[in-house]
Amino acid sequence: MHKPVMLDEMLGWLEPKQGGVYIDGTFGAGGYARAILRAADCRVFAIDRDPSTKNFAEELEHDFPNRFVWLLGNFADMCALAAMHGVQDVDGIVLDLGVSSMQIDTPARGFSFRRDGPLDMRMSGQGMSAGDVISQASEDELADIFYYYGEEKAARRIARAVAAARAVEPITRTHQLADIIRRVVGRKPQKTDAATRSFQGLRIYVNQEIDAVKNGLKAAENLLAPGGRLVVVTFHSLEDRLVKRFTHSRCGKLGESSRHAPTRRAEAEVPRFFLPRPEKRTATDAEIAANPRARSATMRMMTRGMSI
């Protein structure tokens, strides 16, 4: 059963209101969208690039007629998707970034190293798969993927091992790749599996998640009405740094300019968002105990300024 992380905290910040319009940019199994619809007599436009989430959307369409709309697409394109339904601005946006529990828990999707499946990892089911990347990318390209997107220190050694292994036989399964990585990194007792970072990097690369986050935050900035609220949940430091940089740049918290960085003050002069205190939250011990996925979650919140 999918459990959306920090659900109460999300609702507490978003404060859904009667007649409001909201976007759940990463619909998944619909936990956030359902909670928003229950909290107030409002409308929710839910976006997801994964066609399989339509099954969950049909439940909400039935339970909340004329108040819920599901849109197949990338949240980075939320402005255009909303405009297709005559929506020019909204009162709140929620983004729960990364891979969903249901994707990880489906071996055939190829996201998890814990259950064997084809090396796929495509959220939309379209484009180049993880298996294509592993078979076609150069050793240097693989090392960059593991290092920059997975923040894996042993990236170069892992890439070398993958290149050597694929020369012997094709690497087409998640367990194949995970075993190669573990042999390089080792199986020392630790909280996370040795394959975690490399699988993360590969998934982010396949789905172009970094570009989606950057463009999605800009889209949210343009789509939120004055006073509108944004909630972003991240699950690893790479995403969280992107969101933090965005929020600080838009809230005038970039710091003082200097002769070495003369553009920083200009970029921060007009705050477009305002941050609460504290500006981020993490899950409680009780929630982590009930939902281990919440352990790595960070929620950042901000309010759209009254003028640009």
N, C-alpha and C positions, 0 to 999 in steps of 0.2 A: 504493500500500500504506500503510495507516494505521500510524503509529508512535506509540505512547503516550509522552508526554514523561516524562523522569526516572523511568523504570520501576524501575531499580535502587534509586534513592533512596526511592521509594515502598515497595518491599518491605523495604528496610533499616529503615525506621521502623515499618512495620506489623507486621513479624515474625510472619507467619501461623504458627499453631500447630496441632498435631494436635487434632482435635475442636472447633476454634474455629468461630465463626459470623461472617461478614463481609458487609458491604453495599457494593456498587459502585453508588453513587447515580446515576451518569451513564454507563451501560453502553457506549453508542456501538457500536464495532466489537468490543468485548470484550477489548481488550488487557490492561487491568488485571485483570479478572476471571480471565482464563486464567492470568496469572502467579501470582495468589494461589492458585488451585486446584492449580497445579503445585508451589508451594512447600511445601504441607502437605496432609495428609489432612483437609481442612476443608470447610465448606459456604459457598457464596456466593449471596446473594440480589442479583440485578442489577435495577436500576430504570432505565427510560428512557421518556420521553414520546413518543418517535418510534416509530411502529408498524413502520417498516422495519427496525429493529434486531433484530426477531424472527428474521430470516434468520441473523444471526450467533449469536443465542442457540441456535438449533437445533443448530449445530455443537458448542457447549459442552455442551448437553444430551446429545448423543451421546457426546462424549469423556469426560464426567464424570457418568455416570448416578447419580442420587440425591444428588448433591452440589451441583447447580447449579439455581437457579430464576430464571426471567426474569419480571419484573413490569412491566406497562405502566402508567405513571403518572409523577407528578412527585416528585422526591426530597424536596420539601418535605412530602410526605405519607408519608414512609417509616415512621413509627410505625404508622399505620393499615395500610399495606401489609404490614409485617412481622407485625402482629398477626393478619392474615388467615391466616397460616401458623403461628400459635402461637408466634411469636418475640417475647419481651418485652425482651430485651437482647442486645447483640452485642459481639464482641471488637474490632471495627475497622470503620471507615467510610472510604471514599474518594470524594471529589467532584472531578471534573475539569470545571470550570465552562466555560460559554460554548458556542460552536458547534463542532461536530465537523468534522474534515477531510472526511469523506464527505459531509456536508451542503453544505459549501462547494464541493466538487468536482462536485456535481450541479447543472447549470444550471437544471433544471426546478424546483429548490427555491427559487431566487431569492435566495440568501444572498450571492452574489458579484457584485461589479461588474466582475470581469475577464472573465466569460463571460455573454453575454446570456441572459436568461431572464425569466419572469414575476415581477413584484414580489410574492413570496409571503412567505418568511422564517418561516413557521410551523413550529416543531419538531414539534408534534403533528398538524398538518394541520387543526386545528380553530380556530374563532374568526375574528377580524378579521385579514386579511392586511396586509402592508406596503402593497400597492396601495390597499386600503381606507383606510388611515390617510392616505396621500399625497393621496387624492382628497377625503376628508371632513374631516380636521382643519383647524382654522382656521390662519391664518398664525402667530398667537401660539403656538398649541399645537405647531405644527411646530418653531418656534424653540426652545421649551422642550425638546422631545424631542431635538433635535440638540445643544443646549447641556448639559443635565443628564445625559443618558444617553450622549451621544457625546463630551462635553467639547470640542465644536467652537466655537472662538472666533468664527468667522464665521457662527454659527447664524442670527442674525437676517437677514443678507443672503441666506443660502441659502434660508431660508423664504420670503422675499420673491420670490426668483427662481422657486421652485417654484410659488408661488401664481400668478405671472404666466404661467408656462408651461402650467399645467393649465387656465387660462382659454382658452387657444388650442386645446389638444388634450389628451386624457387621457394621463396618465403611467402606463403599465402595464408597462414593461420596465426591467430593471436598468440597461441601457446608457443609456436615456433619462435616468433620474435621475442617474446618475453623470456624464454629460456636462453636465447643468445645474450640478451642484455644482462640477465642474472649471472651468467658465467663471467661476464666482464666486471660487473660491479661487485659481485659476491653476494652471499646470503647472510650477512651479519644481522644479528637481532636488531630490529628497528621498527618504528611505528608504521612506516610505509614500505610497500614492496619496492624492490630495486628497479622494477620496470615502470614505476609510476610516472616519473618525470619525462622519460622518453615517450611513453604513450601519450602523455599530455601534449608534448610538443608536436607530435605527429598529428594528433587530432586538431589542434589549433591551426596548424598549417593547412590541413586538408579542407577545413571549413572557413578559412580566412577570417578567423574570429577576431583578430586584432583590428583589422580594418572595419569589421562590423561594429566593434565597440566604439572606435573613434568616430565613425560616421553616425552611429546611433545616438551618441551623446550630443553631437551637433544638431541632429534632427530633433531631439527632445528639446533642445534650447530654442529652436525655431517654432516648435509646435505648442509648447506650454503657454497658456494664457498668463498674463500678469498675476502673480500670487499663486500660480500653479506649483504643484510639488512633484519632485522627482525622487524615486527610491531606486538604488542600484545595489544588487547583491552580487558579490564576487566570491570566488572559491580558491583563488591562488594569487600570489603576490604580483605576478605580471599584470593581470587584469586590475588589481587593486591600485597599483601605481598609476596606471592609465587614468582611472577614474579620479584618483586623488589629484593628479596633475590638472585634469580638466576642471574639477571643482575649485581648486585654488586659483587657477588662472581666471576663472569667471567670477570669483568672489573677491578679487583684489588682494590675494594672499601670496603673490609671487615674491614679495620682498622688495627691497630697495633696488633701484637701477644703479648701474655703475658704468664707467667708461668702457669696461670690457663687455657689458651686456646692456647697451643703451635702449633696447626695445622692450625690456621687461616691464618698466613702469608704464609705458604706453599701452601694453597689452592688458595691464591690470587696472587701468584708470577708471573704467566705468563698470562697476560690479553688475553682472547680469543675474547672479544668483546670490542667495544669502544662506549661510550655514547655521544649523542649530548647534547647541552645545550639550553633549559632545557631538562632534560631527560624524562619528561612526559608532556602530554598535556591533557586538558579537553575541553569540548565543549564550544563554545561561547554562550552568552545569546541568540543570534538570533537563533542558531540551536536548543537550548533547547526549545525555544518558538515554533518552528516549529515541533520538534520531542522530546517529553518529555522523551523518552527512553534514550536520550543522557545525561540526567541530572546526572546519576550515572556513566557515562563512564569515564575511564582513559586510555589513550593511552601511551604506553611505546615503545621506539624505540632504536635500537642498530645496530652497524655495525660489521660484523665478521672480526676478525683480519687477518692479512696477513699470519700468521703462527701460529701453535699450540705450 
